[in-house]
Amino acid sequence: MTTIFRSLILVMLAALLGACQTTPKEEWTSLFNGESLEGWEAMEHPESFKVEDGMIVCNGKRAHLFYTGGKQRGIFRNFELKALVKTEPGANSGIFIHSKKQEKGWPLKGYEVQVNNSYAGTGSFKELKKTGSLYGIRNVYYPTAEDNEWFEIHVRVVENQVAVFIDGKQVVDYIQPDDPYRPRNDKYKVLDRGQIALQAHDPGSKTYFKDIQIKELPEGEKKKVPVSKEWDQRITRLHMDNFPVVDLHVHLKGGLTIDQATHNSMKLGINYGIAPNCGLKFPVTDDGSLYAYMDTVKGQPIFRGMQAEGREWVTLFSPEAIAQFDYVFTDAMTWTDDQGRRMRLWIPDEVFVDDEQHFMDQLVGKIEAIVSQEPIDIYVNPTFLPTVIADKYEELWTDERIDRLVKVLADNGVALEINSRLKLPSEKILRRAKEAGVKFTFGTNNVTPNFGRLDYSLEMAEKLGLSYHDMFLPKPEGKKPVQIKGLPDEITG
């Protein structure tokens, strides 16, 4: 064998080895040419879809536009999908994945990635699921995008995992079990393979899509489900019932970071509201520190809550600054008694109970003043008693005092927190509140990064038969308490 021939063989082997070691680069493919609906097929009401100025416009009677083009007739298994989307106020739409073309009705197969920034529902049904939700499976209840502004939806599907990103921020990370909970009518809402479809919801809903691209991905390994079968079934059942599983009382304490909280949120299927402590001698003390805090959570996939501390908080912040938060909550754990002694009820050395009945009368009076005068959405850590009298909870929270508490909440439209860490209020008080039409929230008020799974909150919700109609979610801009009530000059009572 000549030297030249040996060299040629070595070059060919090197090239072959290099080719074997190089993974072919997956390419993005456009599904929409910007000019026509070539490759797409509209079902039920084709007139609900048209192309304008390089956009697919979804507007009209309920209909679905299926992508059926390409060599595979639109059938995909593992892929990444990106689209730019814009909604007009009141629009409701969606992107279906792993679906199947059907003549009419809502697609029975696959999952829908929700598009809804401001649609509130029709009739008695209140639509709570916001843009980015894996509809009815892992819902997102906080706002992720705005009407009249383009935003990007990015969906990644690999085997049994679906990830959803809005403008680059992940909001869903769902790993489907081998035998997921699905009622009979929803048995086909699973990952398999299938088509992509866009939704037109009704004539009052107008949504725009453009730059729709897909990148097929190779087979991957199935991911291990990070929660128990029992939890997955419980949480999925609640999401399918439109029940907002939201912990609105989370603090970045004990080293907890927003990234850790959002990871936990996606793992468990619980949405979170994260709140700083705002008040005298707390981390947020004025408008400047309030705006500085808001800059740190801008764009994060959470609700933004304000914990108003002490009774002085109404003098420290402007209404405009307070309205930057999605909601405001407070408690009756800090107040000054009729002898001028400022108490913090969770600190034994700062509690003064000279007479139990007199103390309770003062406490209930303070609750009435706080709820009726301060511009808050939620009363939290409810019915908390200091350690010195905590063992007399049932005795001291008399029917008359419960009636006063429930009445002031109902009269002022303030929600009552079901606190899981403190296991408050009692079932008896919660039942009275439900009878009076009071709305509820779930909360933890964590002091460590391990803040649990809302066990007490969910237990009480099941015992009381709460539905999503009984639950509070943050009010839209212009309807927040501080924008309606303003701030009092002082708290009396």
N, C-alpha and C positions, 0 to 999 in steps of 0.2 A: 504494500500500500504506500503510494507516494506521499510525500510531506504535504503537497497541495491538496490531495484527496482527503488526508486525515484532517487537515484544517477545515475543509469544507464540511465534513461530517460533524466536527465539533461545533461549528457555527450553527448548523441546522438543529443539532440537539439543544443548544442553548436557546435558540429561538422557540423551539417546541416546549421546553421547560418553562420559559417565561410566559408563553401563552397559557400553559396549564395553571400557572400560579396567579394569573391576572383575572379578577372577577369582572365580567362585562359590566360596564357602567349603565345603571338604569337611567333612562331618559324620560323627561317630562313630555307628555303628549297633550296637545290641545284638543278638547272635546267640542269646542264651539268656534266656528270660523269667523264670527263677528258679523256675518252678513245674512245668514239664513239658518233655519233649523235642520239643516242637513245632518243626518245621523241621529236625529231625535224624533220621537214619536209621541204625540199628545193623545191622551185617552180621555174619554167622557165629554169634555168640552174643549176641543182644540182651539177655539177662539180665545181662550183664556191666556194664550201665549203668543207673543209676537216679538219680532226683532226691531229694535230702534236704536240708532246711533251706536251700533256695536254692542248692544246689551240685549239679553233676554229679559223681557218684561212679563212678569206673572201678575195678571190682574183680571179677575172675572170669576165665574162660577167654579166650584170645586173641580179641580182637574189635576192631572199629574203628567209631567213631561219626562219620558223615559229615554235615556241614551241607549240606542240599540245599534250603534255604528261599530266600525272596526272589524277586524278579523274574527273577534269573539262575540260579535253581536251584543257588545256591551256587558259581557259577563266578566266580572273581576272577583278575585279572592283576596289576595294580599296587595295592598296599594297605599299610596298617599294621594289625597285629593285636595286641591286648593281652588278656591274661588273668591272673587271679590264680590261683596254683597252690599246693597244699600236698600233701606226700607223707608217708606213714607210713614208718617204717624198712623198708628192703628193697624199696621201691616202684620200679617201672620203667614209664614211660609216654612219651608223646610227642605233639607237635602236628604233623600233616602239612599241608604247603602245596602248592598246584598238583597235588593228587592227583586220583584218580578212583575213584569207588565201584566196589568189586569184591566178589564174593560171599564169598570167604574168602582166607586167607593174608595175608602182609604186603603192604601196598600197593606196587605196582610202579612207580607214577608219582609224580613229585614228590620233595620232600625232607621229611625228618623233623627237627624240632627236638627234641632229646633232653630228657627229664625223668628224671633219675637222680641222686639225692644219695648213696645208700648201697647200691644194688643191686650185687652182686659177680659175678653170672653164675651159670650152672648147669653141672654136669658139668665137663668139661675147659675149657669156654669161660669166660674171665675178662673180664667187661665193664668196660672202663676209661673209656669215654666218659661224661662228666659233663653235668649240666644246662647247656643252652645250646649244646651241640654241634650243628652241622649234620651229622647222623649219617653217618659214613663219608666225608664230603667235607672238612669242616674240624672236627676234633674238639677239644673242650676237656677237658683232663685234670685241671685243678685244680678244687677245690670252689667253686661259685658260690652255693650256697644250702644251707639246712639242713632236715632233716626236721622235721615238726611245726610249721613256721612258714610263714606265707603269704609268697610272693614273686611278683613280677611278671615275666612273660615278654612281651617286646615284639619283634615281628618286623616288619621293613620290607622290602618287595620292590618294586624299581623296575627294570623291564626285565631286565638281566642281573646285578643286584646284590641280594644278600641280607645284611641286617644283623640281628644278634640282640643284644638287651640283656637283662640280668638285673638287676632292681631299678635300672634306669637306667644301668647300667654296660655298655658295649659289649664283647662277648666274641667276636663273629664279624663279619667284613666280607669276604664272599666275592664276587668278581666272576667270573662264569662265562665261559670262553672260547667262541668260536663252535663249536669242535669239542672239547669236554672229554673227557678220558680216562674212558671208562666200559666195563667189560667187558660182554659180551653180555647177561648177566642183569640188568645195571643200566642198560641203554641208555635207559630212560625216566626216570631220575633226573636230570632237567634242568628248567630253568625254562621255562614255557610259559604255561599258565593252568590253573586247575583248582579243586578243592574243598579244603576244610579238614576235617581229621578228628582225633579224639582217640583215643588207644590205651588199651585194657585189655590188660595183658601176660600175667598168670597169676593164679590164685586167691590167691597170697600177696602180691600187689601191690595197694596201695590208694592212689589218687590222687584229689584233689579239684580241680575247676575251678569258677570263678565269675567274674562280671563280664567275660564274653567279648565284646569289641567289635572292630569293624572299621571302617576308614575307607578308602574307595577313593581312589586317587591317579590323577592324569592321566598320560598317556604322558610318558615322559622320554627323555633321550638315553642310549644304551648307553655304559657306562663302559669305558675302556681297561684291559685286564688288566695289572696292575703287575709281573708276572713273566713270564719266558720260557715258551714252550710246554713245553720240556723240564722246567723246574722244576715247573710246574703238574702235569704228568703224574707226575713222580716223587713229589711230596708227596701227591697224591691217591691214588696207588697204596698208599702207606704208611698213610694214614688209613683207606682201605678195608680194609686188613689188620689194623686195630686196633693198629697199631704206634705207640707213644707217641713222637712226634717232639718231644722236650722238651730244652731246654738248661737244666740246673739250676745252671749256674755262671756267672751274669751279675752284674756289678757296675755300680753307677751311677758310672762313672768317665769322665773326659775330657769332662764336661759332659752325659753321657747322663742323660735323665730317664725316669721311669716312663712318662709319656705317649709318649715316643719309642719306648721298648721295646715297649709294648703295640701301638702302631701297626705297628711292624716285625713283631711276632708275628702280627697278623692278615693282614698283607700276604703273609708267607712261609708261614704255616701252621705255625709253630714255637711251641710253648708255652714260656714262660720261668719260671725260678725266679731271683729276685733276692736277693742275699745281701750283708749288710754284713760288714765285717771286724771280728771280735769277739775282743778279747784285750788284753794289756798294750800300752799306747801306740797303740791303734787307735781308730777312731771310737766303737765300742761297748765299754765297759770294765767295766760293772757292771749290776746289775738295773735301776737307774734309767734309764740310757741305753738299755738294751735295750727297756724298755717304751715309752720315748719314741720309739724308732725304729719299733716296731710300730704306734704311733698314726699315723705318717706313711704307712704302707702299708695301713692298714685299708680293706677294701672294694675294693682294687685287684685286677684280673684277672690275678693271678700266683701262683705258689708263693712261699712265704717261706722262704728258706734262711738258715742260720747258718754262716758260715765261722769255725771255731774256730782261732784263731791261737796259735802257740807252745804250749808244754806247760803254761803257767801257767793257761790258760783254765779248767780244771776247778776252780780255786780262786776264780774271780772272779764266777761266776754261780750262782744257785740252780737246782735241778732244775725247779722250777715255772716259772721264767722261760725256761729253755732250751726247755721243752716248748711254749712259745708258737709256736715255729718249726715249719714242716712237716717239716723235715729238718735234719740237722747234717752238715757235712763238714769234713775237715781234710786236711793233707798232712804230709809229713816234710821240709819245707823249712826249718823252724826247730827247732833242737835244740842241746844242749850236749854237746860231745865228752868223752872220758875225761880230758882235761886241763883241764876246766872252761871251755872256750872256747865261747861261745854263737855259733852260726852261723846266718846266713840265706843259704841256698844260691844264691839268685838275685842276690846282691850279691857280686861277685868279691872285694872287699876284706874281706869278712867270712867267707871260706871258708878253711879250713886243711886241706890235703891233704899231710900229711908222708909218707904211704905209701899208695898207691892201694888196695892190697888191704885194708889195715887200715881205711882210710876206708870202703870198701864193706861190710866186716863190721859196722862200727859203724852204718852207714846201715840195713842190713837188720835189725839188732837193734832199732834205733829204730822202724822200721816195725812190727815184730812187737809191740813194747810199746804203741805207739799204737793199733793196730787191736784188740788184745786187751783193753786196759784202758780206753780212752776210749769214752764212749757216743756213737758216731758211726754214721751211715748209709752214708757214702760216703768212700772214700779217693780224693783228687783230686791233680791234677798228678803222676800216678803215674810212678814210675821216673825222675823228673827227676834229672839229674846236673849239677853246677856246670860252668861254662864250661871250667875248667882240665882236666877229664877227659871232657867231653861227647862228644868224637870217639872215645872208646873204649867207647861204650855197649854194643855187641854183645859185646865182649870182657869187660867188667866185670860185665855181667848174665849170669852163668854159669847153667847149668842148675840147679845146687844153690841158688843165690840165688833164681832164679825159683820153684823148688819151695817154698821157704820163704815167699815172698810170697804165692803162690797158696793155700797151705795155711792161713795165718793169716786170709786173707780168707774162705775157704770155712768154716773152723771157727767164725768169729764172725758170719757172715751179713752181712758188710760189702760193699757194692757197689764195683765198680771203674770209675772214670771213664775214658771214651775222650775224651781232650782234643784238641780240634780245633786250637787255636792252637799248642800245643806239639807236636802230632802224636805223642802218647804214650798208652799204651805201644806197643811194637812189635807187629806182627802175631803174631810168635812167642809173645810173652807173653800176648796176648789169647786165642790159641787154647788155650794151657794153662789159662787161667782158665775158659774155656768148658767144657773137658773136666771141670774140677773142679766145675762147677755154680755158679760165681760169677755174680751178677747184674751188669748193666752200667748205666751212665748216660752221657749225652752232656754235654759241658761245653766252655766256651770260656775262662773266666778272662780276660775282655777287659780291656784297658787303655785302649781308646778306644771311642767310640760305634759304630764300624764293626767289629762282631764276626762278620761272615760268616754262612755258611749251614750250619755243621756239616759241611763237606765231608769232613774226615778221619773224623769219627765215622760218617757215613753210608757212606763207602767201606769202612771196617772192618766195619760191620754187614752189608754186602752180601757181602764176602769170607768172613766167618765164618758166613753164613747165619743171622743172629740173627732170632728172632721176638719177639713181644711177651712171650712166656713168659720170655725171657732178660733182660728189662728191669726195672729197679727203678723204683717210684713210691713216694712218701711213704706212710708207715704211718698208720693211723687213730689217733685219740686213745686213749690207754691202752696202745698197743703200740709207742710210740717207745722207742728204746734207753735214753734217760735215765730213762724211767718204769719200765723193767725192770731195768736195771743200776745205776742211780743214778750218783753221781759218786765216783771214787776219791779217796782222801786225797792221793795223789801218784802220779806216773808213774815206775815203776821199770824199769830196763833200758836 
